[in-house]
Amino acid sequence: MAGKPILQSTLTCPECGHQSIEDMPTDACVYFHVCASCGVRLRPKDGDCCVFCSYGDVACPLIQAERGCCGA
């Protein structure tokens, strides 16, 4: 991917549908996120490296850069 990565993603809770715009780190994976609406603890789906890749509208910066994620 050319250019700067997108550093915000809208996470959508699979339990209640609540959406929140979250900042993504450029050097680490986010394995957990607690929904501000229903309190469910989101974890990555099998095969995904982080909650942004599973529930976000934009993949994490490491995946965007095609570098793999978190040592993968």
All heavy atoms as TSV, in Angstrom:
chain	resi	resn	atom	element	x	y	z
A	1	MET	N	N	0.851	-1.175	0.000
A	1	MET	CA	C	0.000	0.000	0.000
A	1	MET	C	C	0.896	1.236	0.000
A	1	MET	O	O	1.805	1.366	0.787
A	1	MET	CB	C	-0.890	-0.003	1.244
A	1	MET	CG	C	-1.721	1.221	1.375
A	1	MET	SD	S	-2.758	1.094	2.844
A	1	MET	CE	C	-3.294	2.768	2.890
A	2	ALA	N	N	0.629	2.137	-0.862
A	2	ALA	CA	C	1.409	3.369	-0.930
A	2	ALA	C	C	0.785	4.425	-0.026
A	2	ALA	O	O	-0.412	4.446	0.204
A	2	ALA	CB	C	1.451	3.870	-2.368
A	3	GLY	N	N	1.620	5.310	0.496
A	3	GLY	CA	C	1.108	6.397	1.321
A	3	GLY	C	C	0.978	6.020	2.772
A	3	GLY	O	O	1.367	4.951	3.203
A	4	LYS	N	N	0.410	6.945	3.514
A	4	LYS	CA	C	0.246	6.750	4.955
A	4	LYS	C	C	-0.934	5.834	5.244
A	4	LYS	O	O	-1.956	5.893	4.565
A	4	LYS	CB	C	0.007	8.099	5.627
A	4	LYS	CG	C	1.190	9.017	5.602
A	4	LYS	CD	C	0.886	10.285	6.376
A	4	LYS	CE	C	2.089	11.186	6.408
A	4	LYS	NZ	N	1.840	12.386	7.215
A	5	PRO	N	N	-0.795	5.018	6.289
A	5	PRO	CA	C	-1.925	4.162	6.658
A	5	PRO	C	C	-3.043	4.980	7.304
A	5	PRO	O	O	-2.804	6.045	7.881
A	5	PRO	CB	C	-1.321	3.196	7.677
A	5	PRO	CG	C	-0.162	3.933	8.249
A	5	PRO	CD	C	0.370	4.803	7.135
A	6	ILE	N	N	-4.233	4.473	7.222
A	6	ILE	CA	C	-5.378	5.051	7.924
A	6	ILE	C	C	-5.250	4.630	9.381
A	6	ILE	O	O	-5.024	3.449	9.671
A	6	ILE	CB	C	-6.696	4.560	7.309
A	6	ILE	CG1	C	-6.779	5.002	5.855
A	6	ILE	CG2	C	-7.888	5.050	8.116
A	6	ILE	CD1	C	-7.891	4.335	5.072
A	7	LEU	N	N	-5.364	5.562	10.300
A	7	LEU	CA	C	-5.110	5.278	11.707
A	7	LEU	C	C	-6.356	5.266	12.581
A	7	LEU	O	O	-6.257	5.173	13.800
A	7	LEU	CB	C	-4.089	6.278	12.270
A	7	LEU	CG	C	-2.725	6.246	11.583
A	7	LEU	CD1	C	-1.808	7.288	12.182
A	7	LEU	CD2	C	-2.107	4.864	11.678
A	8	GLN	N	N	-7.539	5.359	11.973
A	8	GLN	CA	C	-8.790	5.233	12.719
A	8	GLN	C	C	-9.666	4.205	12.028
A	8	GLN	O	O	-9.640	4.070	10.806
A	8	GLN	CB	C	-9.533	6.552	12.793
A	8	GLN	CG	C	-8.915	7.548	13.742
A	8	GLN	CD	C	-9.813	8.750	13.966
A	8	GLN	OE1	O	-10.532	9.179	13.075
A	8	GLN	NE2	N	-9.764	9.299	15.163
A	9	SER	N	N	-10.416	3.495	12.821
A	9	SER	CA	C	-11.333	2.498	12.303
A	9	SER	C	C	-12.616	2.553	13.123
A	9	SER	O	O	-12.578	2.826	14.333
A	9	SER	CB	C	-10.709	1.107	12.411
A	9	SER	OG	O	-11.543	0.120	11.850
A	10	THR	N	N	-13.731	2.306	12.490
A	10	THR	CA	C	-15.005	2.228	13.195
A	10	THR	C	C	-15.265	0.777	13.550
A	10	THR	O	O	-15.423	-0.072	12.672
A	10	THR	CB	C	-16.159	2.777	12.327
A	10	THR	OG1	O	-15.879	4.130	11.978
A	10	THR	CG2	C	-17.481	2.698	13.071
A	11	LEU	N	N	-15.240	0.491	14.851
A	11	LEU	CA	C	-15.534	-0.855	15.333
A	11	LEU	C	C	-17.036	-1.008	15.509
A	11	LEU	O	O	-17.697	-0.103	16.030
A	11	LEU	CB	C	-14.852	-1.110	16.675
A	11	LEU	CG	C	-13.332	-1.219	16.673
A	11	LEU	CD1	C	-12.818	-1.402	18.099
A	11	LEU	CD2	C	-12.876	-2.358	15.803
A	12	THR	N	N	-17.562	-2.143	15.081
A	12	THR	CA	C	-18.976	-2.443	15.240
A	12	THR	C	C	-19.115	-3.679	16.120
A	12	THR	O	O	-18.596	-4.750	15.792
A	12	THR	CB	C	-19.650	-2.696	13.878
A	12	THR	OG1	O	-19.472	-1.545	13.051
A	12	THR	CG2	C	-21.130	-2.981	14.045
A	13	CYS	N	N	-19.800	-3.536	17.228
A	13	CYS	CA	C	-20.016	-4.644	18.157
A	13	CYS	C	C	-20.957	-5.666	17.512
A	13	CYS	O	O	-22.062	-5.297	17.069
A	13	CYS	CB	C	-20.613	-4.128	19.461
A	13	CYS	SG	S	-21.011	-5.442	20.635
A	14	PRO	N	N	-20.550	-6.937	17.459
A	14	PRO	CA	C	-21.420	-7.954	16.873
A	14	PRO	C	C	-22.612	-8.310	17.750
A	14	PRO	O	O	-23.582	-8.888	17.272
A	14	PRO	CB	C	-20.485	-9.155	16.714
A	14	PRO	CG	C	-19.466	-8.972	17.779
A	14	PRO	CD	C	-19.275	-7.483	17.899
A	15	GLU	N	N	-22.570	-7.941	19.021
A	15	GLU	CA	C	-23.665	-8.255	19.939
A	15	GLU	C	C	-24.799	-7.240	19.870
A	15	GLU	O	O	-25.965	-7.606	19.816
A	15	GLU	CB	C	-23.150	-8.348	21.378
A	15	GLU	CG	C	-22.197	-9.482	21.608
A	15	GLU	CD	C	-22.860	-10.847	21.447
A	15	GLU	OE1	O	-24.007	-11.023	21.922
A	15	GLU	OE2	O	-22.231	-11.724	20.841
A	16	CYS	N	N	-24.455	-5.947	19.890
A	16	CYS	CA	C	-25.502	-4.921	19.961
A	16	CYS	C	C	-25.498	-3.942	18.788
A	16	CYS	O	O	-26.395	-3.120	18.665
A	16	CYS	CB	C	-25.388	-4.149	21.273
A	16	CYS	SG	S	-23.979	-3.025	21.375
A	17	GLY	N	N	-24.462	-4.007	17.939
A	17	GLY	CA	C	-24.410	-3.123	16.776
A	17	GLY	C	C	-23.838	-1.737	17.054
A	17	GLY	O	O	-23.733	-0.919	16.149
A	18	HIS	N	N	-23.454	-1.472	18.309
A	18	HIS	CA	C	-22.876	-0.166	18.653
A	18	HIS	C	C	-21.604	0.065	17.845
A	18	HIS	O	O	-20.802	-0.845	17.666
A	18	HIS	CB	C	-22.559	-0.110	20.145
A	18	HIS	CG	C	-21.888	1.161	20.566
A	18	HIS	ND1	N	-22.578	2.341	20.715
A	18	HIS	CD2	C	-20.586	1.433	20.843
A	18	HIS	CE1	C	-21.724	3.291	21.093
A	18	HIS	NE2	N	-20.508	2.765	21.178
A	19	GLN	N	N	-21.437	1.290	17.370
A	19	GLN	CA	C	-20.243	1.645	16.621
A	19	GLN	C	C	-19.457	2.715	17.362
A	19	GLN	O	O	-20.043	3.624	17.953
A	19	GLN	CB	C	-20.600	2.154	15.222
A	19	GLN	CG	C	-21.210	1.072	14.356
A	19	GLN	CD	C	-21.451	1.542	12.946
A	19	GLN	OE1	O	-21.858	2.682	12.724
A	19	GLN	NE2	N	-21.212	0.667	11.991
A	20	SER	N	N	-18.131	2.572	17.326
A	20	SER	CA	C	-17.254	3.576	17.930
A	20	SER	C	C	-16.033	3.764	17.052
A	20	SER	O	O	-15.506	2.800	16.495
A	20	SER	CB	C	-16.840	3.168	19.346
A	20	SER	OG	O	-16.115	1.954	19.322
A	21	ILE	N	N	-15.615	5.012	16.910
A	21	ILE	CA	C	-14.416	5.318	16.139
A	21	ILE	C	C	-13.232	5.236	17.085
A	21	ILE	O	O	-13.213	5.894	18.131
A	21	ILE	CB	C	-14.513	6.719	15.501
A	21	ILE	CG1	C	-15.688	6.764	14.528
A	21	ILE	CG2	C	-13.210	7.081	14.802
A	21	ILE	CD1	C	-16.007	8.145	14.000
A	22	GLU	N	N	-12.257	4.408	16.730
A	22	GLU	CA	C	-11.117	4.152	17.595
A	22	GLU	C	C	-9.811	4.417	16.856
A	22	GLU	O	O	-9.706	4.152	15.658
A	22	GLU	CB	C	-11.125	2.692	18.079
A	22	GLU	CG	C	-12.391	2.277	18.801
A	22	GLU	CD	C	-12.580	2.954	20.140
A	22	GLU	OE1	O	-11.578	3.372	20.754
A	22	GLU	OE2	O	-13.738	3.051	20.600
A	23	ASP	N	N	-8.828	4.926	17.598
A	23	ASP	CA	C	-7.485	5.095	17.055
A	23	ASP	C	C	-6.775	3.748	17.078
A	23	ASP	O	O	-6.900	2.985	18.037
A	23	ASP	CB	C	-6.687	6.094	17.889
A	23	ASP	CG	C	-7.237	7.507	17.776
A	23	ASP	OD1	O	-7.749	7.868	16.693
A	23	ASP	OD2	O	-7.160	8.252	18.767
A	24	MET	N	N	-6.002	3.478	16.025
A	24	MET	CA	C	-5.257	2.226	15.944
A	24	MET	C	C	-3.772	2.494	16.160
A	24	MET	O	O	-3.220	3.425	15.568
A	24	MET	CB	C	-5.448	1.578	14.578
A	24	MET	CG	C	-6.863	1.168	14.277
A	24	MET	SD	S	-7.027	0.266	12.722
A	24	MET	CE	C	-6.905	1.589	11.516
A	25	PRO	N	N	-3.107	1.674	16.965
A	25	PRO	CA	C	-1.671	1.818	17.123
A	25	PRO	C	C	-0.960	1.370	15.844
A	25	PRO	O	O	-1.462	0.518	15.112
A	25	PRO	CB	C	-1.336	0.902	18.295
A	25	PRO	CG	C	-2.421	-0.118	18.298
A	25	PRO	CD	C	-3.650	0.587	17.783
A	26	THR	N	N	0.210	1.932	15.606
A	26	THR	CA	C	0.956	1.571	14.394
A	26	THR	C	C	1.961	0.462	14.645
A	26	THR	O	O	2.537	-0.064	13.701
A	26	THR	CB	C	1.704	2.792	13.832
A	26	THR	OG1	O	2.589	3.293	14.839
A	26	THR	CG2	C	0.731	3.874	13.398
A	27	ASP	N	N	2.165	0.098	15.899
A	27	ASP	CA	C	3.221	-0.854	16.216
A	27	ASP	C	C	2.778	-2.008	17.111
A	27	ASP	O	O	3.602	-2.706	17.678
A	27	ASP	CB	C	4.381	-0.125	16.880
A	27	ASP	CG	C	3.964	0.574	18.167
A	27	ASP	OD1	O	2.752	0.633	18.469
A	27	ASP	OD2	O	4.853	1.062	18.875
A	28	ALA	N	N	1.491	-2.208	17.257
A	28	ALA	CA	C	1.003	-3.266	18.137
A	28	ALA	C	C	-0.398	-3.683	17.732
A	28	ALA	O	O	-1.117	-2.933	17.080
A	28	ALA	CB	C	0.990	-2.785	19.584
A	29	CYS	N	N	-0.763	-4.893	18.131
A	29	CYS	CA	C	-2.120	-5.383	17.903
A	29	CYS	C	C	-2.987	-5.070	19.117
A	29	CYS	O	O	-2.497	-5.007	20.239
A	29	CYS	CB	C	-2.112	-6.891	17.702
A	29	CYS	SG	S	-1.406	-7.401	16.139
A	30	VAL	N	N	-4.261	-4.886	18.880
A	30	VAL	CA	C	-5.227	-4.709	19.963
A	30	VAL	C	C	-6.058	-5.994	20.001
A	30	VAL	O	O	-6.833	-6.272	19.090
A	30	VAL	CB	C	-6.118	-3.470	19.731
A	30	VAL	CG1	C	-7.169	-3.357	20.818
A	30	VAL	CG2	C	-5.263	-2.213	19.665
A	31	TYR	N	N	-5.841	-6.777	21.041
A	31	TYR	CA	C	-6.486	-8.083	21.142
A	31	TYR	C	C	-7.861	-8.027	21.782
A	31	TYR	O	O	-8.656	-8.948	21.597
A	31	TYR	CB	C	-5.613	-9.049	21.939
A	31	TYR	CG	C	-4.294	-9.345	21.266
A	31	TYR	CD1	C	-3.108	-8.882	21.810
A	31	TYR	CD2	C	-4.238	-10.067	20.079
A	31	TYR	CE1	C	-1.898	-9.155	21.198
A	31	TYR	CE2	C	-3.044	-10.326	19.461
A	31	TYR	CZ	C	-1.867	-9.874	20.023
A	31	TYR	OH	O	-0.677	-10.129	19.419
A	32	PHE	N	N	-8.133	-6.986	22.553
A	32	PHE	CA	C	-9.416	-6.888	23.248
A	32	PHE	C	C	-9.959	-5.475	23.144
A	32	PHE	O	O	-9.206	-4.511	23.108
A	32	PHE	CB	C	-9.265	-7.247	24.733
A	32	PHE	CG	C	-8.685	-8.607	24.953
A	32	PHE	CD1	C	-7.376	-8.755	25.372
A	32	PHE	CD2	C	-9.438	-9.746	24.732
A	32	PHE	CE1	C	-6.820	-10.007	25.569
A	32	PHE	CE2	C	-8.901	-11.000	24.917
A	32	PHE	CZ	C	-7.590	-11.138	25.339
A	33	HIS	N	N	-11.285	-5.378	23.099
A	33	HIS	CA	C	-11.972	-4.091	23.136
A	33	HIS	C	C	-13.301	-4.325	23.827
A	33	HIS	O	O	-14.025	-5.272	23.503
A	33	HIS	CB	C	-12.211	-3.553	21.716
A	33	HIS	CG	C	-13.016	-2.301	21.689
A	33	HIS	ND1	N	-12.472	-1.065	21.956
A	33	HIS	CD2	C	-14.334	-2.096	21.455
A	33	HIS	CE1	C	-13.421	-0.151	21.864
A	33	HIS	NE2	N	-14.558	-0.750	21.569
A	34	VAL	N	N	-13.631	-3.484	24.790
A	34	VAL	CA	C	-14.898	-3.597	25.502
A	34	VAL	C	C	-15.891	-2.620	24.883
A	34	VAL	O	O	-15.626	-1.420	24.791
A	34	VAL	CB	C	-14.716	-3.320	27.007
A	34	VAL	CG1	C	-16.053	-3.356	27.722
A	34	VAL	CG2	C	-13.751	-4.327	27.618
A	35	CYS	N	N	-17.031	-3.137	24.461
A	35	CYS	CA	C	-18.071	-2.308	23.865
A	35	CYS	C	C	-18.599	-1.321	24.904
A	35	CYS	O	O	-18.969	-1.719	26.019
A	35	CYS	CB	C	-19.211	-3.178	23.347
A	35	CYS	SG	S	-20.613	-2.237	22.702
A	36	ALA	N	N	-18.634	-0.057	24.546
A	36	ALA	CA	C	-19.103	0.985	25.461
A	36	ALA	C	C	-20.603	0.901	25.702
A	36	ALA	O	O	-21.105	1.436	26.689
A	36	ALA	CB	C	-18.752	2.361	24.905
A	37	SER	N	N	-21.331	0.202	24.837
A	37	SER	CA	C	-22.779	0.125	24.973
A	37	SER	C	C	-23.231	-1.075	25.806
A	37	SER	O	O	-23.948	-0.927	26.792
A	37	SER	CB	C	-23.430	0.077	23.587
A	37	SER	OG	O	-24.828	-0.016	23.692
A	38	CYS	N	N	-22.788	-2.274	25.422
A	38	CYS	CA	C	-23.283	-3.470	26.102
A	38	CYS	C	C	-22.249	-4.141	26.999
A	38	CYS	O	O	-22.589	-5.055	27.749
A	38	CYS	CB	C	-23.818	-4.473	25.086
A	38	CYS	SG	S	-22.549	-5.275	24.068
A	39	GLY	N	N	-20.987	-3.713	26.907
A	39	GLY	CA	C	-19.952	-4.247	27.782
A	39	GLY	C	C	-19.327	-5.554	27.340
A	39	GLY	O	O	-18.464	-6.091	28.039
A	40	VAL	N	N	-19.728	-6.085	26.190
A	40	VAL	CA	C	-19.132	-7.335	25.726
A	40	VAL	C	C	-17.654	-7.090	25.399
A	40	VAL	O	O	-17.272	-6.018	24.940
A	40	VAL	CB	C	-19.896	-7.917	24.516
A	40	VAL	CG1	C	-19.651	-7.120	23.244
A	40	VAL	CG2	C	-19.521	-9.359	24.278
A	41	ARG	N	N	-16.841	-8.090	25.680
A	41	ARG	CA	C	-15.402	-8.009	25.414
A	41	ARG	C	C	-15.132	-8.647	24.056
A	41	ARG	O	O	-15.247	-9.865	23.899
A	41	ARG	CB	C	-14.637	-8.733	26.514
A	41	ARG	CG	C	-13.152	-8.611	26.401
A	41	ARG	CD	C	-12.510	-9.305	27.576
A	41	ARG	NE	N	-11.080	-9.108	27.558
A	41	ARG	CZ	C	-10.254	-9.717	28.363
A	41	ARG	NH1	N	-10.701	-10.567	29.264
A	41	ARG	NH2	N	-8.966	-9.491	28.279
A	42	LEU	N	N	-14.766	-7.811	23.084
A	42	LEU	CA	C	-14.476	-8.305	21.739
A	42	LEU	C	C	-13.075	-8.876	21.688
A	42	LEU	O	O	-12.138	-8.317	22.272
A	42	LEU	CB	C	-14.592	-7.171	20.718
A	42	LEU	CG	C	-15.907	-6.420	20.654
A	42	LEU	CD1	C	-15.848	-5.365	19.562
A	42	LEU	CD2	C	-17.058	-7.366	20.399
A	43	ARG	N	N	-12.927	-9.978	20.980
A	43	ARG	CA	C	-11.643	-10.625	20.727
A	43	ARG	C	C	-11.559	-10.882	19.229
A	43	ARG	O	O	-12.587	-11.028	18.569
A	43	ARG	CB	C	-11.562	-11.951	21.458
A	43	ARG	CG	C	-11.635	-11.797	22.943
A	43	ARG	CD	C	-11.642	-13.133	23.624
A	43	ARG	NE	N	-11.841	-12.922	25.068
A	43	ARG	CZ	C	-11.863	-13.873	25.943
A	43	ARG	NH1	N	-11.727	-15.116	25.563
A	43	ARG	NH2	N	-12.023	-13.594	27.206
A	44	PRO	N	N	-10.354	-10.979	18.676
A	44	PRO	CA	C	-10.241	-11.247	17.230
A	44	PRO	C	C	-10.906	-12.571	16.856
A	44	PRO	O	O	-10.873	-13.542	17.624
A	44	PRO	CB	C	-8.736	-11.325	16.996
A	44	PRO	CG	C	-8.112	-10.621	18.144
A	44	PRO	CD	C	-9.042	-10.814	19.303
A	45	LYS	N	N	-11.491	-12.613	15.681
A	45	LYS	CA	C	-12.027	-13.861	15.139
A	45	LYS	C	C	-10.853	-14.755	14.752
A	45	LYS	O	O	-9.741	-14.271	14.504
A	45	LYS	CB	C	-12.876	-13.582	13.896
A	45	LYS	CG	C	-14.117	-12.766	14.166
A	45	LYS	CD	C	-14.834	-12.490	12.864
A	45	LYS	CE	C	-16.025	-11.575	13.049
A	45	LYS	NZ	N	-16.660	-11.234	11.765
A	46	ASP	N	N	-11.096	-16.058	14.687
A	46	ASP	CA	C	-10.057	-16.989	14.258
A	46	ASP	C	C	-9.483	-16.547	12.915
A	46	ASP	O	O	-10.236	-16.238	11.992
A	46	ASP	CB	C	-10.620	-18.404	14.129
A	46	ASP	CG	C	-10.897	-19.050	15.474
A	46	ASP	OD1	O	-10.369	-18.572	16.491
A	46	ASP	OD2	O	-11.646	-20.037	15.494
A	47	GLY	N	N	-8.166	-16.491	12.842
A	47	GLY	CA	C	-7.496	-16.102	11.605
A	47	GLY	C	C	-7.203	-14.617	11.497
A	47	GLY	O	O	-6.458	-14.203	10.608
A	48	ASP	N	N	-7.794	-13.804	12.355
A	48	ASP	CA	C	-7.525	-12.363	12.355
A	48	ASP	C	C	-6.532	-12.042	13.464
A	48	ASP	O	O	-6.487	-12.715	14.492
A	48	ASP	CB	C	-8.802	-11.551	12.579
A	48	ASP	CG	C	-9.699	-11.520	11.360
A	48	ASP	OD1	O	-9.224	-11.828	10.244
A	48	ASP	OD2	O	-10.890	-11.186	11.523
A	49	CYS	N	N	-5.749	-10.973	13.249
A	49	CYS	CA	C	-4.698	-10.637	14.211
A	49	CYS	C	C	-5.182	-9.722	15.328
A	49	CYS	O	O	-4.568	-9.677	16.389
A	49	CYS	CB	C	-3.517	-9.999	13.495
A	49	CYS	SG	S	-3.899	-8.442	12.683
A	50	CYS	N	N	-6.266	-8.985	15.109
A	50	CYS	CA	C	-6.686	-8.006	16.118
A	50	CYS	C	C	-8.165	-7.670	15.944
A	50	CYS	O	O	-8.795	-8.069	14.964
A	50	CYS	CB	C	-5.830	-6.743	16.019
A	50	CYS	SG	S	-6.043	-5.827	14.479
A	51	VAL	N	N	-8.699	-6.917	16.896
A	51	VAL	CA	C	-10.122	-6.566	16.832
A	51	VAL	C	C	-10.435	-5.660	15.647
A	51	VAL	O	O	-11.546	-5.702	15.120
A	51	VAL	CB	C	-10.628	-5.936	18.146
A	51	VAL	CG1	C	-10.581	-6.942	19.276
A	51	VAL	CG2	C	-9.884	-4.678	18.510
A	52	PHE	N	N	-9.470	-4.858	15.205
A	52	PHE	CA	C	-9.720	-3.983	14.051
A	52	PHE	C	C	-9.898	-4.805	12.772
A	52	PHE	O	O	-10.738	-4.478	11.938
A	52	PHE	CB	C	-8.601	-2.956	13.889
A	52	PHE	CG	C	-8.553	-1.984	15.027
A	52	PHE	CD1	C	-7.543	-2.032	15.965
A	52	PHE	CD2	C	-9.539	-1.026	15.185
A	52	PHE	CE1	C	-7.503	-1.145	17.034
A	52	PHE	CE2	C	-9.525	-0.133	16.246
A	52	PHE	CZ	C	-8.498	-0.196	17.181
A	53	CYS	N	N	-9.106	-5.864	12.628
A	53	CYS	CA	C	-9.242	-6.714	11.443
A	53	CYS	C	C	-10.541	-7.518	11.473
A	53	CYS	O	O	-11.083	-7.868	10.432
A	53	CYS	CB	C	-8.021	-7.620	11.313
A	53	CYS	SG	S	-6.524	-6.720	10.849
A	54	SER	N	N	-11.049	-7.793	12.670
A	54	SER	CA	C	-12.293	-8.566	12.802
A	54	SER	C	C	-13.553	-7.712	12.764
A	54	SER	O	O	-14.550	-8.107	12.155
A	54	SER	CB	C	-12.285	-9.352	14.122
A	54	SER	OG	O	-11.305	-10.358	14.106
A	55	TYR	N	N	-13.546	-6.569	13.430
A	55	TYR	CA	C	-14.773	-5.798	13.621
A	55	TYR	C	C	-14.714	-4.363	13.102
A	55	TYR	O	O	-15.686	-3.632	13.224
A	55	TYR	CB	C	-15.152	-5.771	15.109
A	55	TYR	CG	C	-15.245	-7.149	15.696
A	55	TYR	CD1	C	-14.239	-7.652	16.517
A	55	TYR	CD2	C	-16.322	-7.977	15.399
A	55	TYR	CE1	C	-14.299	-8.932	17.041
A	55	TYR	CE2	C	-16.402	-9.262	15.921
A	55	TYR	CZ	C	-15.386	-9.735	16.731
A	55	TYR	OH	O	-15.466	-11.003	17.239
A	56	GLY	N	N	-13.575	-3.975	12.539
A	56	GLY	CA	C	-13.419	-2.614	12.065
A	56	GLY	C	C	-13.727	-2.461	10.590
A	56	GLY	O	O	-13.745	-3.435	9.832
A	57	ASP	N	N	-13.948	-1.229	10.173
A	57	ASP	CA	C	-14.169	-0.956	8.757
A	57	ASP	C	C	-12.858	-0.716	8.014
A	57	ASP	O	O	-12.841	-0.599	6.797
A	57	ASP	CB	C	-15.141	0.221	8.549
A	57	ASP	CG	C	-14.615	1.543	9.080
A	57	ASP	OD1	O	-13.643	1.556	9.869
A	57	ASP	OD2	O	-15.193	2.585	8.713
A	58	VAL	N	N	-11.745	-0.659	8.770
A	58	VAL	CA	C	-10.413	-0.504	8.208
A	58	VAL	C	C	-9.499	-1.491	8.931
A	58	VAL	O	O	-9.533	-1.583	10.158
A	58	VAL	CB	C	-9.871	0.937	8.419
A	58	VAL	CG1	C	-8.454	1.069	7.918
A	58	VAL	CG2	C	-10.777	1.950	7.747
A	59	ALA	N	N	-8.690	-2.236	8.179
A	59	ALA	CA	C	-7.739	-3.164	8.786
A	59	ALA	C	C	-6.647	-2.390	9.523
A	59	ALA	O	O	-6.401	-1.215	9.248
A	59	ALA	CB	C	-7.108	-4.040	7.708
A	60	CYS	N	N	-5.967	-3.071	10.437
A	60	CYS	CA	C	-4.925	-2.426	11.227
A	60	CYS	C	C	-3.779	-1.933	10.335
A	60	CYS	O	O	-3.589	-2.433	9.220
A	60	CYS	CB	C	-4.414	-3.362	12.316
A	60	CYS	SG	S	-3.441	-4.749	11.725
A	61	PRO	N	N	-3.021	-0.941	10.801
A	61	PRO	CA	C	-1.950	-0.347	9.995
A	61	PRO	C	C	-0.909	-1.348	9.498
A	61	PRO	O	O	-0.413	-1.213	8.374
A	61	PRO	CB	C	-1.313	0.688	10.927
A	61	PRO	CG	C	-2.443	1.103	11.812
A	61	PRO	CD	C	-3.216	-0.172	12.050
A	62	LEU	N	N	-0.572	-2.366	10.302
A	62	LEU	CA	C	0.411	-3.339	9.854
A	62	LEU	C	C	-0.105	-4.168	8.687
A	62	LEU	O	O	0.643	-4.461	7.741
A	62	LEU	CB	C	0.832	-4.243	11.016
A	62	LEU	CG	C	1.583	-3.529	12.145
A	62	LEU	CD1	C	1.777	-4.469	13.324
A	62	LEU	CD2	C	2.902	-2.985	11.660
A	63	ILE	N	N	-1.351	-4.505	8.697
A	63	ILE	CA	C	-1.957	-5.233	7.575
A	63	ILE	C	C	-2.079	-4.302	6.364
A	63	ILE	O	O	-1.821	-4.711	5.237
A	63	ILE	CB	C	-3.337	-5.820	7.968
A	63	ILE	CG1	C	-3.164	-6.902	9.036
A	63	ILE	CG2	C	-4.082	-6.352	6.752
A	63	ILE	CD1	C	-2.373	-8.127	8.596
A	64	GLN	N	N	-2.455	-3.047	6.596
A	64	GLN	CA	C	-2.528	-2.095	5.494
A	64	GLN	C	C	-1.178	-1.968	4.783
A	64	GLN	O	O	-1.129	-1.845	3.555
A	64	GLN	CB	C	-2.926	-0.702	6.000
A	64	GLN	CG	C	-4.339	-0.594	6.496
A	64	GLN	CD	C	-4.624	0.792	7.024
A	64	GLN	OE1	O	-4.379	1.788	6.339
A	64	GLN	NE2	N	-5.112	0.878	8.260
A	65	ALA	N	N	-0.096	-2.026	5.541
A	65	ALA	CA	C	1.247	-1.891	4.979
A	65	ALA	C	C	1.754	-3.209	4.400
A	65	ALA	O	O	2.873	-3.266	3.901
A	65	ALA	CB	C	2.212	-1.386	6.044
A	66	GLU	N	N	0.925	-4.263	4.481
A	66	GLU	CA	C	1.263	-5.581	3.970
A	66	GLU	C	C	2.526	-6.138	4.606
A	66	GLU	O	O	3.309	-6.827	3.975
A	66	GLU	CB	C	1.376	-5.550	2.441
A	66	GLU	CG	C	0.076	-5.161	1.773
A	66	GLU	CD	C	0.182	-5.028	0.265
A	66	GLU	OE1	O	1.304	-5.135	-0.271
A	66	GLU	OE2	O	-0.863	-4.823	-0.361
A	67	ARG	N	N	2.717	-5.823	5.889
A	67	ARG	CA	C	3.883	-6.298	6.629
A	67	ARG	C	C	3.531	-7.504	7.513
A	67	ARG	O	O	4.371	-8.000	8.242
A	67	ARG	CB	C	4.434	-5.202	7.540
A	67	ARG	CG	C	5.014	-4.062	6.785
A	67	ARG	CD	C	5.747	-3.091	7.651
A	67	ARG	NE	N	5.338	-3.072	9.050
A	67	ARG	CZ	C	5.469	-2.018	9.823
A	67	ARG	NH1	N	5.969	-0.899	9.359
A	67	ARG	NH2	N	5.095	-2.080	11.081
A	68	GLY	N	N	2.301	-7.944	7.458
A	68	GLY	CA	C	1.882	-8.932	8.421
A	68	GLY	C	C	1.594	-8.221	9.718
A	68	GLY	O	O	1.855	-7.031	9.857
A	69	CYS	N	N	1.070	-8.930	10.660
A	69	CYS	CA	C	0.696	-8.269	11.905
A	69	CYS	C	C	1.296	-9.013	13.086
A	69	CYS	O	O	1.211	-10.228	13.166
A	69	CYS	CB	C	-0.823	-8.228	12.024
A	69	CYS	SG	S	-1.408	-7.149	13.327
A	70	CYS	N	N	1.906	-8.278	13.975
A	70	CYS	CA	C	2.402	-8.793	15.250
A	70	CYS	C	C	3.291	-10.020	15.072
A	70	CYS	O	O	3.090	-11.043	15.695
A	70	CYS	CB	C	1.233	-9.109	16.172
A	70	CYS	SG	S	0.219	-7.670	16.453
A	71	GLY	N	N	4.233	-9.898	14.162
A	71	GLY	CA	C	5.189	-10.972	13.954
A	71	GLY	C	C	4.697	-12.083	13.050
A	71	GLY	O	O	5.390	-13.051	12.816
A	72	ALA	N	N	3.501	-11.945	12.519
A	72	ALA	CA	C	2.953	-12.992	11.646
A	72	ALA	C	C	3.576	-12.930	10.274
A	72	ALA	O	O	4.090	-11.963	9.835
A	72	ALA	CB	C	1.441	-12.843	11.530
